[in-house]
Amino acid sequence: MICVKNLSKMFDQFTAVDDLSFEIQSGDIVGFLGPNGAGKSTTMKMLTGFLTPTGGTIEFDGQSLDSNQKMIQKSIGYLPEGAPAYGDMTVFGYLNFIAEVRELKGDVRRERLKEVIEKVELQSVLNRPIENLSKGFKRRVGLAQAIIHDPKILILDEPTDGLDPNQKHQVRRLIQALSRDKIVIISTHILEEVTAVCNRVMIIASGKLKFDDTPQALQQRSRYYHAVTMKLSYAADISGLAEIEGVADMEVDRVSGEVTLFPESGQFILGPVTDYVQHRKLPVDSLFVEQGRLDEVFRSITTEEAAA
């Protein structure tokens, strides 16, 4: 378990992290979200021991990071922002070096290298210098070094940055598989990653914790949660849609041609809307229930302080 209490970090007069407190249990995959400059990377660097907090405490299984840093760092896998590596090393040479640094020896080292290379699919670039790799492959090398020693805690800063859709899917599945007996913390700007991978979301803005709950709870804060959106193939009289029982409001997107109906609190309006469309023979090409728009919720949560 990770226990963070009243964590803060100041750079001169600037407060990057402001009185953060939270706990994370084994098996949690935490999506750590926030706008640029919110304090995400600073918090991750403090959790890994690379930065010393200005105030507050960090404990791993009851052990203080401040007094047990070297021991705790052995149980952490860290993929930092940008995935820095020795560019003139080959992929295999670099991973072998990291395994040596992590004190893996003999058969254990060989087995871990083989397993990680297969999991992250680096077989085709093992003998190439890292500096010659694409951004996506560099990110995969960074992920491989983070898990080479089978850590209890994985802290990943933008793990799918630069990956194509197939690689993102593969890495997300890998993270889910790894999380069964680990704590995984993912900093990401990709909101869809939260619902695809995480079972918990933490949002910070201006160094403060603004939200800490499940991805579903985050979606439920959206105005669009359980709204019904449809697209018409041509112009038709839609004025009656707003009068359907249970519909609180209607929104028409003049650019996309989509019509969105918002339910009254606690109402599920798919049935009545479908009945109305069929009865009036409206030219609807597509119709679906919204699950909530995370970008809208994210903007609301991270800008509400500024708006106030």
C-alpha positions as CSV (number, residue, x, y, z in Angstrom):
1,M,0.0,0.0,0.0
2,I,1.1,3.6,-0.7
3,C,0.0,6.2,1.8
4,V,0.6,9.8,1.0
5,K,-0.2,12.5,3.6
6,N,-0.1,16.3,3.1
7,L,2.5,16.1,0.4
8,S,3.7,19.4,-1.0
9,K,6.6,20.6,-3.2
10,M,7.7,24.2,-3.7
11,F,10.2,25.6,-6.2
12,D,11.3,28.9,-4.8
13,Q,7.9,30.7,-4.4
14,F,6.0,28.4,-6.8
15,T,3.8,25.7,-5.2
16,A,3.9,22.7,-7.6
17,V,2.1,20.2,-5.3
18,D,-0.2,21.5,-2.6
19,D,-1.2,19.3,0.4
20,L,-1.9,16.0,-1.5
21,S,-3.2,13.1,0.6
22,F,-4.3,9.6,-0.8
23,E,-3.9,5.9,-0.4
24,I,-3.4,3.3,-3.1
25,Q,-3.9,-0.5,-2.6
26,S,-2.4,-3.4,-4.5
27,G,-4.4,-4.2,-7.6
28,D,-5.3,-0.6,-8.2
29,I,-4.6,0.9,-11.6
30,V,-4.7,4.6,-11.0
31,G,-5.1,7.1,-13.8
32,F,-3.3,10.3,-12.7
33,L,-4.8,13.2,-14.7
34,G,-4.3,16.9,-14.8
35,P,-3.5,19.8,-17.2
36,N,0.1,20.7,-18.1
37,G,1.8,22.1,-15.1
38,A,-0.7,20.6,-12.6
39,G,2.0,18.8,-10.6
40,K,1.6,15.2,-12.0
41,S,5.2,14.6,-12.9
42,T,6.4,16.3,-9.8
43,T,4.2,14.0,-7.7
44,M,5.5,11.0,-9.5
45,K,9.1,12.0,-9.0
46,M,8.5,12.4,-5.3
47,L,6.8,9.0,-5.1
48,T,9.9,7.4,-6.7
49,G,12.4,9.3,-4.5
50,F,13.9,11.4,-7.3
51,L,12.5,14.6,-5.7
52,T,12.4,15.4,-2.0
53,P,9.1,16.8,-0.8
54,T,8.9,20.2,0.8
55,G,6.4,18.8,3.3
56,G,4.3,15.7,4.0
57,T,5.1,12.0,4.1
58,I,5.2,9.0,1.7
59,E,4.9,5.5,3.1
60,F,5.1,2.1,1.3
61,D,3.7,-0.7,3.3
62,G,4.2,1.3,6.5
63,Q,7.8,2.1,5.6
64,S,8.8,5.8,5.2
65,L,10.3,6.7,1.9
66,D,12.4,9.3,3.6
67,S,14.3,6.7,5.8
68,N,14.0,3.6,3.6
69,Q,14.5,5.1,0.1
70,K,17.0,2.6,-1.4
71,M,15.1,-0.4,-0.2
72,I,11.8,0.9,-1.4
73,Q,13.2,2.0,-4.8
74,K,14.1,-1.6,-5.5
75,S,10.4,-2.5,-5.5
76,I,9.5,0.4,-7.9
77,G,9.5,0.4,-11.7
78,Y,9.5,3.8,-13.2
79,L,8.9,5.1,-16.8
80,P,9.7,8.8,-16.7
81,E,8.5,11.4,-19.1
82,G,10.4,11.2,-22.4
83,A,11.8,7.7,-21.5
84,P,15.5,8.8,-21.3
85,A,18.0,6.0,-22.2
86,Y,21.5,5.6,-23.5
87,G,21.0,6.2,-27.2
88,D,24.3,4.6,-28.3
89,M,23.4,1.3,-26.6
90,T,21.5,-1.4,-28.5
91,V,18.1,-2.3,-27.1
92,F,19.4,-5.7,-25.8
93,G,22.6,-4.1,-24.4
94,Y,20.6,-1.5,-22.5
95,L,18.0,-3.9,-21.1
96,N,20.9,-6.2,-20.0
97,F,22.6,-3.3,-18.3
98,I,19.3,-2.3,-16.5
99,A,18.9,-6.0,-15.4
100,E,22.5,-5.8,-14.0
101,V,21.8,-2.6,-12.2
102,R,18.7,-4.3,-10.7
103,E,21.0,-7.0,-9.5
104,L,19.4,-9.8,-11.6
105,K,21.9,-12.6,-12.1
106,G,22.4,-15.8,-14.1
107,D,19.3,-17.7,-15.2
108,V,17.0,-15.3,-13.5
109,R,18.3,-12.4,-15.6
110,R,18.1,-14.4,-18.8
111,E,14.6,-15.5,-18.1
112,R,13.4,-12.0,-17.2
113,L,15.0,-10.5,-20.3
114,K,13.4,-13.1,-22.5
115,E,10.0,-12.7,-20.9
116,V,10.0,-8.9,-21.0
117,I,11.3,-8.7,-24.6
118,E,8.4,-11.0,-25.7
119,K,5.8,-9.1,-23.6
120,V,6.7,-5.7,-25.0
121,E,7.5,-7.1,-28.5
122,L,11.0,-5.8,-29.0
123,Q,12.5,-8.9,-30.9
124,S,12.8,-7.0,-34.2
125,V,15.0,-4.2,-32.8
126,L,17.2,-5.9,-30.2
127,N,20.4,-5.2,-32.0
128,R,19.6,-1.6,-33.1
129,P,20.9,1.5,-31.3
130,I,18.2,3.1,-29.2
131,E,18.8,6.5,-30.8
132,N,17.8,5.1,-34.2
133,L,14.4,3.8,-33.0
134,S,11.0,5.4,-33.6
135,K,9.3,7.3,-30.8
136,G,7.0,4.3,-30.3
137,F,9.8,1.8,-29.9
138,K,11.7,4.1,-27.6
139,R,8.6,4.1,-25.4
140,R,8.4,0.4,-25.4
141,V,12.1,0.1,-24.4
142,G,11.3,2.5,-21.5
143,L,8.4,0.3,-20.5
144,A,10.6,-2.9,-20.7
145,Q,13.2,-1.4,-18.4
146,A,10.5,-0.4,-15.9
147,I,9.2,-4.0,-15.5
148,I,12.5,-5.9,-15.9
149,H,12.8,-6.6,-12.2
150,D,9.1,-7.5,-11.7
151,P,8.4,-4.6,-9.3
152,K,5.5,-4.4,-6.9
153,I,4.8,-0.8,-7.9
154,L,4.8,0.6,-11.4
155,I,4.8,4.3,-12.0
156,L,4.3,5.1,-15.7
157,D,4.4,8.7,-17.1
158,E,2.6,8.7,-20.5
159,P,3.2,4.9,-21.2
160,T,1.4,4.9,-24.6
161,D,2.8,8.2,-25.9
162,G,3.9,7.7,-29.5
163,L,2.4,4.3,-29.9
164,D,0.0,3.3,-32.8
165,P,-3.5,2.1,-31.9
166,N,-2.4,-1.6,-32.0
167,Q,0.6,-1.0,-29.8
168,K,-1.6,1.1,-27.4
169,H,-4.0,-1.8,-27.1
170,Q,-1.2,-4.3,-26.4
171,V,0.4,-2.1,-23.8
172,R,-2.9,-1.5,-22.1
173,R,-3.5,-5.3,-21.9
174,L,0.0,-5.7,-20.5
175,I,-0.7,-3.1,-17.8
176,Q,-3.9,-4.8,-16.9
177,A,-2.2,-8.2,-16.6
178,L,0.6,-6.7,-14.5
179,S,-1.8,-5.0,-12.1
180,R,-3.1,-8.2,-10.6
181,D,-0.6,-8.2,-7.8
182,K,0.9,-4.7,-8.2
183,I,0.1,-1.1,-7.8
184,V,0.1,0.8,-11.1
185,I,0.0,4.6,-11.4
186,I,-0.4,6.0,-14.9
187,S,0.0,9.7,-15.7
188,T,-1.7,10.3,-19.0
189,H,-3.3,13.0,-21.2
190,I,-5.4,10.4,-23.1
191,L,-8.8,10.4,-21.4
192,E,-9.9,7.2,-23.2
193,E,-7.0,5.5,-21.4
194,V,-8.7,6.0,-18.1
195,T,-11.8,4.0,-19.0
196,A,-9.8,1.4,-21.0
197,V,-7.3,0.6,-18.3
198,C,-7.9,2.2,-14.9
199,N,-10.2,1.3,-12.0
200,R,-9.5,4.6,-10.3
201,V,-9.0,8.2,-11.4
202,M,-7.2,11.0,-9.6
203,I,-7.3,14.5,-11.1
204,I,-5.1,17.3,-9.9
205,A,-5.0,21.0,-10.9
206,S,-2.8,23.7,-9.5
207,G,-1.2,21.0,-7.3
208,K,-4.4,20.2,-5.5
209,L,-6.4,16.9,-5.6
210,K,-9.7,17.7,-7.3
211,F,-11.2,14.3,-7.9
212,D,-10.6,10.7,-6.6
213,D,-13.1,8.0,-7.6
214,T,-13.8,5.4,-10.3
215,P,-13.9,6.1,-14.0
216,Q,-17.6,5.4,-14.0
217,A,-18.1,8.1,-11.3
218,L,-16.2,10.5,-13.5
219,Q,-18.4,9.7,-16.4
220,Q,-21.5,10.2,-14.3
221,R,-20.4,13.8,-13.6
222,S,-20.8,14.5,-17.3
223,R,-23.9,16.4,-18.5
224,Y,-24.0,13.9,-21.4
225,Y,-24.2,10.8,-19.1
226,H,-27.1,8.7,-20.4
227,A,-28.1,11.4,-22.9
228,V,-29.3,10.1,-26.2
229,T,-27.6,11.4,-29.4
230,M,-28.9,10.8,-32.9
231,K,-28.0,11.9,-36.4
232,L,-30.6,12.6,-39.1
233,S,-29.9,11.8,-42.8
234,Y,-31.8,15.0,-43.8
235,A,-33.6,18.0,-42.2
236,A,-36.9,17.1,-40.4
237,D,-39.2,18.6,-37.8
238,I,-37.5,17.7,-34.5
239,S,-39.3,20.2,-32.2
240,G,-41.3,17.5,-30.6
241,L,-38.2,15.6,-29.3
242,A,-37.8,18.1,-26.5
243,E,-41.4,17.4,-25.4
244,I,-40.8,13.6,-24.8
245,E,-41.5,12.6,-21.2
246,G,-38.2,12.5,-19.2
247,V,-36.3,14.8,-21.6
248,A,-35.0,17.9,-19.8
249,D,-33.2,19.6,-22.7
250,M,-32.2,19.3,-26.3
251,E,-28.9,20.3,-28.1
252,V,-28.4,20.6,-31.8
253,D,-24.9,20.6,-33.3
254,R,-25.2,22.5,-36.5
255,V,-21.8,21.3,-37.7
256,S,-22.2,17.6,-37.3
257,G,-26.0,17.5,-37.6
258,E,-26.3,15.6,-34.3
259,V,-29.2,16.1,-31.9
260,T,-28.6,15.3,-28.3
261,L,-31.5,14.8,-25.7
262,F,-30.6,15.2,-22.0
263,P,-32.6,13.2,-19.5
264,E,-34.1,14.6,-16.3
265,S,-32.4,13.4,-13.2
266,G,-32.7,9.7,-12.7
267,Q,-34.5,9.1,-16.0
268,F,-33.5,6.7,-18.8
269,I,-34.9,8.0,-22.0
270,L,-33.8,5.6,-24.7
271,G,-37.1,3.8,-24.8
272,P,-39.4,6.8,-25.1
273,V,-37.0,8.4,-27.7
274,T,-36.9,5.3,-29.8
275,D,-40.7,5.0,-29.7
276,Y,-41.1,8.6,-30.8
277,V,-38.6,8.3,-33.7
278,Q,-40.3,5.2,-35.0
279,H,-43.8,6.7,-34.6
280,R,-42.9,9.9,-36.4
281,K,-40.7,8.1,-38.9
282,L,-37.8,10.5,-38.4
283,P,-34.9,9.9,-40.8
284,V,-32.4,8.8,-38.1
285,D,-29.2,7.2,-39.4
286,S,-27.7,6.5,-36.0
287,L,-28.9,6.7,-32.4
288,F,-26.9,5.8,-29.2
289,V,-26.8,6.4,-25.5
290,E,-23.9,8.6,-24.3
291,Q,-21.7,7.2,-21.6
292,G,-20.4,10.7,-20.6
293,R,-17.9,12.9,-22.2
294,L,-14.7,12.9,-20.2
295,D,-13.2,15.9,-21.9
296,E,-16.1,18.0,-20.8
297,V,-15.9,16.7,-17.2
298,F,-12.1,17.2,-17.2
299,R,-12.4,20.8,-18.3
300,S,-15.1,21.4,-15.7
301,I,-13.0,20.0,-12.8
302,T,-9.7,21.5,-13.7
303,T,-11.0,25.0,-14.5
304,E,-13.7,25.4,-11.8
305,E,-11.2,27.0,-9.4
306,A,-10.1,29.5,-12.0
307,A,-13.7,30.3,-12.9
308,A,-14.5,30.9,-9.2
